[in-house]
Amino acid sequence: MYIPRSILMLLVIIYLLFLLTVDWINAADELWYRPFVVAFIVVLVARWAHRDQETDEPE
C-alpha cells in the first residue's frame, strides 16, 4: 500500500499538534499568536511535501 509523502507528513503533524494542544489548553496565559505560527509551519511543510515531483505520466 502506497501512502503519499504529503499524507504521511500531515498525519505526523496532526499527531504532534494533538499532543501539544493539551498543554496549550492548560496554559491560557501564553502567547496569543502561537497557533498562527504553527499553522504557518504546517502550510510550509505541506507545500514542501507537495512540491512538483517527476512522474511517468505525460503532462
Distance bins in CASP14 RR format, pairs under 12 A and 6 or more apart:
PFRMAT RR
TARGET T0000
AUTHOR 0000-0000-0000
RMODE 2
METHOD distances of the structure
MODEL  1
1 7 0 0 0 0 0 1 0 0 0 0 0
1 8 0 0 0 0 0 1 0 0 0 0 0
2 8 0 0 0 0 0 1 0 0 0 0 0
3 9 0 0 0 0 0 1 0 0 0 0 0
3 10 0 0 0 0 0 1 0 0 0 0 0
3 11 0 0 0 0 1 0 0 0 0 0 0
3 12 0 0 0 0 0 1 0 0 0 0 0
3 49 0 0 0 0 0 1 0 0 0 0 0
4 10 0 0 0 0 1 0 0 0 0 0 0
4 11 0 0 0 0 0 1 0 0 0 0 0
4 46 0 0 0 0 0 1 0 0 0 0 0
4 49 0 0 0 0 1 0 0 0 0 0 0
4 50 0 0 0 0 1 0 0 0 0 0 0
4 53 0 0 0 0 1 0 0 0 0 0 0
4 55 0 0 0 0 0 1 0 0 0 0 0
5 11 0 0 0 0 0 1 0 0 0 0 0
5 12 0 0 0 0 0 1 0 0 0 0 0
5 45 0 0 0 0 0 1 0 0 0 0 0
5 46 0 0 0 0 0 1 0 0 0 0 0
5 48 0 0 0 0 1 0 0 0 0 0 0
5 49 1 0 1 0 0 0 0 0 0 0 0
5 50 0 0 0 0 1 0 0 0 0 0 0
5 51 0 0 0 0 1 0 0 0 0 0 0
5 53 0 0 0 0 1 0 0 0 0 0 0
6 12 0 0 0 0 0 1 0 0 0 0 0
6 13 0 0 0 0 0 1 0 0 0 0 0
6 42 0 0 0 0 0 1 0 0 0 0 0
6 45 0 0 0 0 1 0 0 0 0 0 0
6 46 1 0 0 1 0 0 0 0 0 0 0
6 47 0 0 0 0 1 0 0 0 0 0 0
6 48 0 0 0 0 1 0 0 0 0 0 0
6 49 1 0 1 0 0 0 0 0 0 0 0
6 50 1 0 1 0 0 0 0 0 0 0 0
6 51 0 0 0 0 1 0 0 0 0 0 0
6 53 0 0 0 0 1 0 0 0 0 0 0
7 13 0 0 0 0 0 1 0 0 0 0 0
7 14 0 0 0 0 0 1 0 0 0 0 0
7 46 0 0 0 0 0 1 0 0 0 0 0
7 49 0 0 0 0 1 0 0 0 0 0 0
7 50 0 0 0 0 1 0 0 0 0 0 0
8 14 0 0 0 0 0 1 0 0 0 0 0
8 15 0 0 0 0 0 1 0 0 0 0 0
8 45 0 0 0 0 0 1 0 0 0 0 0
8 46 0 0 0 0 0 1 0 0 0 0 0
8 49 0 0 0 0 1 0 0 0 0 0 0
8 50 0 0 0 0 0 1 0 0 0 0 0
9 15 0 0 0 0 0 1 0 0 0 0 0
9 16 0 0 0 0 0 1 0 0 0 0 0
9 41 0 0 0 0 0 1 0 0 0 0 0
9 42 0 0 0 0 1 0 0 0 0 0 0
9 43 0 0 0 0 0 1 0 0 0 0 0
9 44 0 0 0 0 0 1 0 0 0 0 0
9 45 1 0 1 0 0 0 0 0 0 0 0
9 46 1 0 0 1 0 0 0 0 0 0 0
9 47 0 0 0 0 0 1 0 0 0 0 0
9 48 0 0 0 0 1 0 0 0 0 0 0
9 49 1 0 1 0 0 0 0 0 0 0 0
9 50 0 0 0 0 1 0 0 0 0 0 0
9 51 0 0 0 0 0 1 0 0 0 0 0
10 16 0 0 0 0 0 1 0 0 0 0 0
10 17 0 0 0 0 0 1 0 0 0 0 0
10 42 0 0 0 0 1 0 0 0 0 0 0
10 43 0 0 0 0 0 1 0 0 0 0 0
10 45 0 0 0 0 1 0 0 0 0 0 0
10 46 1 0 0 1 0 0 0 0 0 0 0
10 48 0 0 0 0 0 1 0 0 0 0 0
10 49 1 0 0 1 0 0 0 0 0 0 0
10 50 0 0 0 0 1 0 0 0 0 0 0
11 17 0 0 0 0 0 1 0 0 0 0 0
11 18 0 0 0 0 0 1 0 0 0 0 0
11 45 0 0 0 0 0 1 0 0 0 0 0
11 46 0 0 0 0 0 1 0 0 0 0 0
11 49 0 0 0 0 0 1 0 0 0 0 0
12 18 0 0 0 0 0 1 0 0 0 0 0
12 19 0 0 0 0 0 1 0 0 0 0 0
12 42 0 0 0 0 0 1 0 0 0 0 0
12 45 0 0 0 0 1 0 0 0 0 0 0
12 46 0 0 0 0 0 1 0 0 0 0 0
12 49 0 0 0 0 0 1 0 0 0 0 0
13 19 0 0 0 0 0 1 0 0 0 0 0
13 20 0 0 0 0 0 1 0 0 0 0 0
13 38 0 0 0 0 1 0 0 0 0 0 0
13 39 0 0 0 0 0 1 0 0 0 0 0
13 41 0 0 0 0 1 0 0 0 0 0 0
13 42 1 0 1 0 0 0 0 0 0 0 0
13 43 0 0 0 0 0 1 0 0 0 0 0
13 44 0 0 0 0 0 1 0 0 0 0 0
13 45 1 0 0 1 0 0 0 0 0 0 0
13 46 0 0 0 0 1 0 0 0 0 0 0
13 48 0 0 0 0 0 1 0 0 0 0 0
13 49 0 0 0 0 1 0 0 0 0 0 0
14 20 0 0 0 0 0 1 0 0 0 0 0
14 21 0 0 0 0 0 1 0 0 0 0 0
14 38 0 0 0 0 0 1 0 0 0 0 0
14 42 0 0 0 0 1 0 0 0 0 0 0
14 45 0 0 0 0 0 1 0 0 0 0 0
14 46 0 0 0 0 0 1 0 0 0 0 0
15 21 0 0 0 0 0 1 0 0 0 0 0
16 22 0 0 0 0 0 1 0 0 0 0 0
16 23 0 0 0 0 0 1 0 0 0 0 0
16 38 0 0 0 0 1 0 0 0 0 0 0
16 41 0 0 0 0 0 1 0 0 0 0 0
16 42 0 0 0 0 1 0 0 0 0 0 0
16 45 0 0 0 0 0 1 0 0 0 0 0
17 23 0 0 0 0 0 1 0 0 0 0 0
17 24 0 0 0 0 1 0 0 0 0 0 0
17 34 0 0 0 0 0 1 0 0 0 0 0
17 35 0 0 0 0 1 0 0 0 0 0 0
17 38 1 0 0 1 0 0 0 0 0 0 0
17 39 0 0 0 0 1 0 0 0 0 0 0
17 41 0 0 0 0 1 0 0 0 0 0 0
17 42 1 0 0 1 0 0 0 0 0 0 0
17 45 0 0 0 0 0 1 0 0 0 0 0
18 24 0 0 0 0 0 1 0 0 0 0 0
18 25 0 0 0 0 0 1 0 0 0 0 0
18 38 0 0 0 0 0 1 0 0 0 0 0
19 25 0 0 0 0 0 1 0 0 0 0 0
20 26 0 0 0 0 0 1 0 0 0 0 0
20 27 0 0 0 0 0 1 0 0 0 0 0
20 30 0 0 0 0 0 1 0 0 0 0 0
20 34 0 0 0 0 1 0 0 0 0 0 0
20 35 0 0 0 0 1 0 0 0 0 0 0
20 37 0 0 0 0 0 1 0 0 0 0 0
20 38 1 0 0 1 0 0 0 0 0 0 0
20 41 0 0 0 0 0 1 0 0 0 0 0
20 42 0 0 0 0 0 1 0 0 0 0 0
21 27 0 0 0 0 0 1 0 0 0 0 0
21 34 0 0 0 0 0 1 0 0 0 0 0
21 35 0 0 0 0 1 0 0 0 0 0 0
21 38 0 0 0 0 1 0 0 0 0 0 0
23 30 0 0 0 0 1 0 0 0 0 0 0
23 34 0 0 0 0 0 1 0 0 0 0 0
24 30 1 0 0 1 0 0 0 0 0 0 0
24 31 0 0 0 0 0 1 0 0 0 0 0
24 32 0 0 0 0 0 1 0 0 0 0 0
24 34 1 0 0 1 0 0 0 0 0 0 0
24 35 1 0 0 1 0 0 0 0 0 0 0
24 38 0 0 0 0 1 0 0 0 0 0 0
25 35 0 0 0 0 0 1 0 0 0 0 0
27 34 0 0 0 0 1 0 0 0 0 0 0
28 34 0 0 0 0 0 1 0 0 0 0 0
30 37 0 0 0 0 0 1 0 0 0 0 0
31 37 0 0 0 0 1 0 0 0 0 0 0
31 38 0 0 0 0 0 1 0 0 0 0 0
33 39 0 0 0 0 0 1 0 0 0 0 0
33 40 0 0 0 0 1 0 0 0 0 0 0
34 40 0 0 0 0 0 1 0 0 0 0 0
34 41 0 0 0 0 0 1 0 0 0 0 0
35 41 0 0 0 0 0 1 0 0 0 0 0
35 42 0 0 0 0 0 1 0 0 0 0 0
36 42 0 0 0 0 0 1 0 0 0 0 0
36 43 0 0 0 0 0 1 0 0 0 0 0
37 43 0 0 0 0 0 1 0 0 0 0 0
37 44 0 0 0 0 0 1 0 0 0 0 0
38 44 0 0 0 0 0 1 0 0 0 0 0
38 45 0 0 0 0 0 1 0 0 0 0 0
39 45 0 0 0 0 0 1 0 0 0 0 0
39 46 0 0 0 0 0 1 0 0 0 0 0
40 46 0 0 0 0 0 1 0 0 0 0 0
40 47 0 0 0 0 0 1 0 0 0 0 0
41 47 0 0 0 0 0 1 0 0 0 0 0
41 48 0 0 0 0 0 1 0 0 0 0 0
42 48 0 0 0 0 0 1 0 0 0 0 0
42 49 0 0 0 0 0 1 0 0 0 0 0
43 49 0 0 0 0 0 1 0 0 0 0 0
43 50 0 0 0 0 0 1 0 0 0 0 0
44 50 0 0 0 0 0 1 0 0 0 0 0
44 51 0 0 0 0 0 1 0 0 0 0 0
45 51 0 0 0 0 0 1 0 0 0 0 0
52 59 0 0 0 0 0 1 0 0 0 0 0
END
